[in-house]
Amino acid sequence: MTEIGMMKPGQILISALQLATFKAESLHALINKKITALCFEHLRDEGGSLSVVRAMSEIVGATSILIAGEYLSNILMEKG
């Protein structure tokens, strides 16, 4: 809610809004300031796929392997 207070009327917000957990008071604050809000997790490309979500999933998948490797190397180095 604090961030919405700092926004100028008529701004465009592109963010992960998490509509399932979005509070009504925040929604009313956006409406009162006439802010256009886009949830990038709901944006679809020409083929109808959620391309942002797909890209984020690929990044998270690749990163998880790197993080797991880092944890394993740290565990092996501490015991060795």
PyMOL commands that set and color helices and strands:
alter all, ss='L'
color gray80, all
select helices_A, chain A and resi 2-6+24-32+40-42+51-79
alter helices_A, ss='H'
color red, helices_A
select strands_A, chain A and resi 12-15+36-39
alter strands_A, ss='S'
color yellow, strands_A
deselect
rebuild
show_as cartoon
